[in-house]
Amino acid sequence: MPQPYDAILVVSFGGPERPDEVMPFLENVLRGKPVPRERMLEVAEHYQHFGGISPINEQNRQLIAALEKELRTHGHTLPIYWGNRNWHPLLADTLHKMADDGVHRALTFFTSAFSSYSGCRQYREDIARAQEAVGSRAPQVDKLRVFFNHPGFVEPLIDSVCASFSRIPEDRHQQTPLLFTAHSIPIAMEENCRYVAQLRETCRLIAEGVGHTDWELVYQSRSGSPHQPWLEPDVCDRLVELHESRDFKDLVLLPVGFISDHLEVLFDIDTEARALCEKLGIEMHRAATVGTHPRFIEMIRLLIEERFADSPTRLALGTLGPSHDRCPEDCCLYSPTRPQNL
């Protein structure tokens, strides 16, 4: 199979790996954005709750190691580079390294399964700025399509939710709510992207695969001005409402909007939501994210191979079909002066 690309670039959000990196990291994330300082200090405390270390960088190292092995096993010798939007290794530094190594054209994998300004377009804008910083030697970078309905993403999550239900007595399955969580975004951001439609399709596919009809999509990790409308309901608010309106002993919760158990999952779900469930007398069964599941790593390899083939097989479940490879000019537009995700 011909390979028109000479490298793979994994692009992620980034995170601190020492307590003294937390505030510089957050200041970097929020530079030029009108997110209240109180929110920044609140999130800083979340990081300090886990020793000032975000697990996202180590999770990306594990993903890259697994992908390197997967590519080698299938005869691909492409080097994999890694650059973050907000913390080391920063994208500009990575693109400088790629240029020094003679890379001319790379395929990039974003660690985000869904389309939005924060999950796609902003990454592309950051790559463009990094290319400008590198200058004429900067490699061309083409993105892989979003994978919200790829079987390599959906099917491992079906298995994950089934594993959670297996820990609940069978006679309680029917009464057990299944909640899917995703990062909330401003309504103004959602209006020009397919974030909610894609999330709902993924949730529907997983619920149908599990055979469970009692499911909902809720949101977490809201930031920004309290006066700006964001996607709702919040997961904890919804838990209280469910507890007040019906009788159930168990809850299955999957952070479907995240591909790994990074800090927002560990704090907002495994700490805050779990504490609320304990207070309400609910047993929370948290389904695992895809992480480095072999089917997910295979999926990344298949997405790469799609771009090598003249007539690729573009796998997709459900009714929305495979997403585009090249984003239209107006795809996921959002004013950068408005509050954005933290």
Stockholm file with secondary structure:
# STOCKHOLM 1.0

chainA/1-342         MPQPYDAILVVSFGGPERPDEVMPFLENVLRGKPVPRERMLEVAEHYQHFGGISPINEQNRQLIAALEKELRTHGHTLPIYWGNRNWHPLLADTLHKMADDGVHRALTFFTSAFSSYSGCRQYREDIARAQEAVGSRAPQVDKLRVFFNHPGFVEPLIDSVCASFSRIPEDRHQQTPLLFTAHSIPIAMEENCRYVAQLRETCRLIAEGVGHTDWELVYQSRSGSPHQPWLEPDVCDRLVELHESRDFKDLVLLPVGFISDHLEVLFDIDTEARALCEKLGIEMHRAATVGTHPRFIEMIRLLIEERFADSPTRLALGTLGPSHDRCPEDCCLYSPTRPQNL
#=GR chainA/1-342 SS CCCCCSEEEEEECCCCSSGGGHHHHHHHHHTTCCCCHHHHHHHHHHHHHTTTCCTHHHHHHHHHHHHHHHHHHTTCCCCEEEEESSSSSBHHHHHHHHHHTTCCEEEEEESCCSCSIIIIIHHHHHHHHHHHHHCTTCCEEEECCCCTTCHHHHHHHHHHHHHHHTTSCGGGTTTCCEEEEEECCBHHHHTTSCHHHHHHHHHHHHHHHHTCCCEEEEEECCCSCTTSCBCCCBHHHHHHHHHHHSCCSEEEEECTTCSSCCHHIIIIIIIIIHHHHHHHTCEEEECCCCTTCHHHHHHHHHHHHHTTCSSCCCCCCSSSCCCCSSCCTTTTCCCTTSCCCC
#=GC SS_cons         CCCCCSEEEEEECCCCSSGGGHHHHHHHHHTTCCCCHHHHHHHHHHHHHTTTCCTHHHHHHHHHHHHHHHHHHTTCCCCEEEEESSSSSBHHHHHHHHHHTTCCEEEEEESCCSCSIIIIIHHHHHHHHHHHHHCTTCCEEEECCCCTTCHHHHHHHHHHHHHHHTTSCGGGTTTCCEEEEEECCBHHHHTTSCHHHHHHHHHHHHHHHHTCCCEEEEEECCCSCTTSCBCCCBHHHHHHHHHHHSCCSEEEEECTTCSSCCHHIIIIIIIIIHHHHHHHTCEEEECCCCTTCHHHHHHHHHHHHHTTCSSCCCCCCSSSCCCCSSCCTTTTCCCTTSCCCC
//
